[in-house]
Amino acid sequence: MAFDRIQRTTRRRASAGPTPPRRPLDGNYDRASGHRQGPRPTFLALKDHGKVFVADMPFLSDGQLANITKEAAEVLESLERRIVELEEIADQPIADRDTLIKACTKRDVTHRFLRAIEDEQQQRRENPAVLSAAGESLPRTFLEIARHRLPGATFDSLLQEALNACEQSKAQEESESSSASPVKVIPFQSKSSSLPVVVSPDPDPADQAL
């Protein structure tokens, strides 16, 4: 029937939000088999640090990365112990089987997360711009590291604020030097302008009797 061939047209509601973009396939996608090789570690939920995203790693300090690495390694060790305990159970119920699958998935994600931290740390150690700046001066090195760690808008804003502070300080110094009163110099009197002093001897007593 002609009615059966009519295709129903569906429309998205305006309140449903924009259509999510089609993201390009990354290196974890296996074209031959048509599926991903494993979950992509976009973030890892940690007890002390909460959700730590891989995209935020360039903005973290070396100390923060070290603490996150330590906690992630502890999570990985705990997961591996839990997986061994679940695998030793002969007749696993369905709940334990699902727990084992989730634990294995999180273990793989944690492995990739730790590898991402290692890549970030190695990239910092081998950064040619930072190494070149380190051979010049400490301020140049600090500026180069800040340029790589801070987001672009934040770095530009802080740099502009520092430049404005330097210009304001320079203008203030110039205004103070121009408005300073001249120093009056009082010359010393020369010896020739002083009055001469004449010293006469005491009169003779015989003369005084006369």
Order of alpha helices (4+ residues) and beta strands (2+ residues): beta-beta-beta-beta-alpha-alpha-alpha-alpha-alpha-alpha
